[in-house]
Amino acid sequence: MMSSAIGTVKEAFTSVTGQTAKVSDLEQAIVDPAKENTKGMTTDFGVHISDPDNWLQVSNGTSPGPGLLEDHIAREKIMRFDHERIPERVVHARGTGAHGYFKVYDDRASKYTYAGVLTDPSRITSTFVRFSTVQGSRGSADTVRDVRGFATKFYTSEGNWDLVGNNIPVFFIQDGIKFPDVVHALKPEPHNEVPQAQTAHNNFWDFVGLQPESAHMVMWTMSDRAIPRSYRMMQGFGVNTFTLMNAKGERFFVKFHWIPELGVHSLVWDEALKIAGQDPDFHRKDLEEAIASGAFPKYFFGIQVIPEAKEHDFDFDILDSTKLWPEELVPVEIIGEMVLNRTVDEFFPETEQVAFCTAHVVPGIGFSNDPLLNARNFSYFDTQISRLGINWQQVPINRPVCPVLNHNRDGAGQHRITKDLNYWPNRRNLAPPVPTNRGGYAEYKEKVEGMKQRVRSAKFQEHWKQAQMFYNSLSDYEKAHLVGALSFELSHCDDPVVYRTYTSVLNNIDYNLARQVAINVGGEIPKHPIRENPGHKASRLSQLEFPAQEPTIKGRRIAILLADGFNYGEVQAIRAALKAGMATTWVIGPRRGPVYPDGEEVGSGSGYSADHHYEGQRSTLFDAIIIPGGAKHAQALAKNGRTIHWVREAFGHLKPIGALGEGVAFLREAVQLPGVQFASDLNSDNVTTSYGVVTAGKYDAGSAAADALSIKQGE
Ligand code: HDE
């Protein structure tokens, strides 16, 4: 393995909940007013301010007089405010970030690469991740139907490595020159800037209808993958084909994968739509809440590797970003994991200013001739200049944790003062190049030949097989969701040319799919298939094949629905059991504040504290609901339209609902569906489980709660 001359900074990490090298580095930039309370308020140039509330004016004290431009304190404050905004990202504007760390389990990847970050198990590498949606503006809702960005900055000893991925393994286009077109088409329409954060409009479907290479990605974006339950429960894919180089100088093609420990889970569409209004920051808060409660999100890191000699062994081109590498052909090797264990201190300097660039790779990792990657390597650097200025890599969140030294100088916002000579070669041998055998970045010596021309190579011309493979691999209800999603989106297109064209396009993928959607949206109902769908499938495309590593309720949000007169002992036991499983519990009562248990008079004593009231929250914001026993409480819940709606809606969204004792009667009344079974004997501890509804009489409350939640969503 090559050693690094520059990598003198050992990535330090004190404990799992401790501090990565990057967090220590950021501390130099942190200002904590609580620690500087002897100093008091100053101007930006450090002079104390006595009155930040009144603009200097000429006044007789009885009525305002003219304001004076001479007030440099007021002017500074207003001028700083006037320039607070920077351009939002042209895509992926809406996002949220967290710090974490990455480690590999052993050195097994050294047969493919000499990159220390991927091969040295003694290292803990600091990371910063930004999750995002693509289409909407910075202030748009989290739960919209969209691709999610999953961008990771690894602060390695050899420099920053940015793995800028998505939660979908393929992309809309094959060549980066089409990126402005696809983005213009999917963004709000130019004449009225509508719609926000969704592709349900004419221009998007017009574009993809005329661009068959998008078909595979469209299948993914119309699947449940595009409405994840949480950033903690989605996969990440590097999408592009990168390369790895080992110490012998051999090269391999590679695709990078993140697989969440908690499994891959989605919302249902009705929930996603409602949450977009009820809590537009749902995913942002979910990440923050999980980290704050110690349920640190974890992702396994995998690589798919193809030796250089096998590049042309597949019926698709492995450099085509509209194709994935089926795991049957190229298995995913899990080599490490990342844990996110720290929220940001301030959003703008960290999450907004973090700037990723696919061209940031470290020795041992390289590019391929993937024509999409080529464009990305140009675009990311370029866009950061307009967002952050030419010195964007000096911003604290972006600067590496290893030394940075070269002869690049000046530019707006230069923060470094570099002594001495600023050119190479120089007479004092300052900042010399580092040979590749001592850690300098080495390009692979690739033999290239051909004509200079604008072309798409042959295998890039086939667009349907993998779209079919993805569709065929889904379970029946995932297919039903996909039909629903296509029908929703195409119904929002009012130009018949658009929805007729797209329903015809679908007939290239599957005749029945095209028929169902065409019937729903008034499209071209096909009379016969125009292309055979031979039914080929691949494993691990359906998200059902990604359950949690271990059955877990870690980081799940559970609502306990209470009215006055509830069974206190049961609630205590339920909460303790859920807390032990690292779920968060929320008591929802008739009021935020005291709710009174059975035996305690309403209004007397301190009661039991409800976190929210029925109106303030909605069932959509929780993963499961529990209704404990208590006669008066159950009667009160049964008389309240809002609580009945709570459980009916949760049932409709396929969520586990648990009830105990008298709570069972309320649930039976509220659900009122023939076929759903409920515990009938309140004196028995037998548990009845039916359609995700778990009920018991005098069953041990803690176990009942745990049982209820072990039922998988969707069952
Ligand atoms: Fe991006 N993309 N992209 N992209 N992308 C940006 O860079 C671009 C593509 C992705 O949280 C921009 O800093 C081109 C694929 C993520 O800060 C910009 C092409 C994938 C993020 C840009 C692509 C992505 C971006 C806008 C086609 C999945 C957010 C702001 C050749 C692997 C990163 C910025 C963050 C952001 C260009 C295609 C993922 C303009 C030209 C494929 C996660 O540079």
Residues whose N, C-alpha, C, O or C-beta is under 5 A from the ligand:
A	BS01	HDE	R89 V90 V91 H92 R130 S132 G149 F150 A151 V164 G165 N166 F171 G176 F179 F237 G238 V239 N240 V354 F356 L372 A375 R376 S379 Y380 T383
